[in-house]
Amino acid sequence: MANSMKSAQFLIESKMADAASGDPQAYYELGVAYSTGSHDVEVDLIEAHKWFNLAAVGGHEESQTCRAEISDEMTAREIAEAQRQARNWIQQISRLAA
């Protein structure tokens, strides 16, 4: 159990570093991890939608399909929360780049 938690933490930390530089592929991979529970990451559709949304905005075409698919499993409130979190992320990395 401890190793699986370390694996999930390592994946998230390494992808977050790439995501902080605005890498659409990292956004996509985070979306996949949160939507499928891969790498022992806990499934979180709001978090997955946020990352797929950011990847889609960055031009990653497959993430548009993934975002649409998980949207079917989410409430309007959950989607709105995911969109709010995506906007906050963009603001955060914009401040870091300034």
C-alpha positions in Angstrom: 0.0 0.0 0.0 2.8 2.4 0.9 4.5 1.8 -2.4 1.4 2.4 -4.4 0.8 5.7 -2.6 4.5 6.7 -3.4 3.9 5.7 -7.0 0.8 7.9 -7.3 2.6 10.8 -5.5 5.6 10.5 -7.8 3.4 10.5 -10.9 1.4 13.5 -9.8 4.5 15.5 -8.7 6.4 14.8 -11.9 3.4 15.7 -14.1 2.6 18.7 -12.1 6.1 20.1 -12.8 5.5 19.7 -16.5 2.0 21.0 -16.1 3.3 24.2 -14.4 5.2 24.9 -17.6 1.9 24.7 -19.6 2.6 21.3 -21.2 -0.7 20.0 -22.8 0.6 16.4 -22.8 1.2 16.6 -19.0 -2.3 18.0 -18.6 -3.7 15.1 -20.6 -1.7 12.5 -18.6 -3.0 13.9 -15.4 -6.5 13.8 -16.8 -6.1 10.1 -17.7 -4.7 9.3 -14.2 -7.6 11.0 -12.4 -10.3 9.6 -14.7 -9.1 6.0 -14.7 -7.4 5.7 -11.3 -4.2 4.5 -13.1 -0.9 4.6 -11.2 -2.9 4.2 -7.9 -4.3 7.7 -8.2 -7.7 8.0 -6.7 -10.4 8.6 -9.3 -11.6 12.2 -9.2 -13.7 13.3 -12.2 -13.6 17.0 -11.3 -9.8 16.9 -11.3 -9.8 14.8 -14.5 -12.1 17.3 -16.3 -9.9 20.2 -15.2 -6.8 18.6 -16.7 -8.6 17.4 -19.9 -10.0 20.9 -20.3 -6.6 22.5 -19.9 -5.1 20.0 -22.4 -7.9 20.7 -24.9 -7.3 24.5 -24.6 -3.7 23.7 -25.3 -4.6 22.0 -28.5 -4.5 18.3 -27.4 -7.2 16.8 -29.5 -7.7 13.4 -27.7 -8.3 15.3 -24.5 -11.4 16.9 -26.0 -13.0 13.5 -26.5 -12.0 12.4 -23.0 -13.4 15.5 -21.5 -16.7 15.0 -23.3 -16.9 11.3 -22.2 -16.4 12.1 -18.5 -18.8 15.1 -18.7 -21.6 12.5 -19.3 -20.9 11.1 -15.8 -20.8 14.5 -14.0 -23.4 16.9 -12.7 -23.5 20.5 -14.0 -22.2 21.6 -10.6 -19.2 19.3 -10.9 -18.4 20.5 -14.4 -18.7 24.1 -13.3 -16.3 23.4 -10.4 -13.8 21.7 -12.8 -14.0 24.8 -15.1 -13.4 27.1 -12.1 -10.4 25.1 -11.1 -9.0 25.2 -14.6 -9.4 29.0 -14.7 -7.6 29.3 -11.3 -4.8 27.1 -12.6 -4.3 29.3 -15.7 -4.2 32.4 -13.4 -1.6 30.7 -11.2 0.8 29.8 -14.0 0.3 33.2 -15.6 1.4 34.8 -12.3 4.4 32.5 -12.1 5.4 33.4 -15.7 5.1 37.1 -15.1 
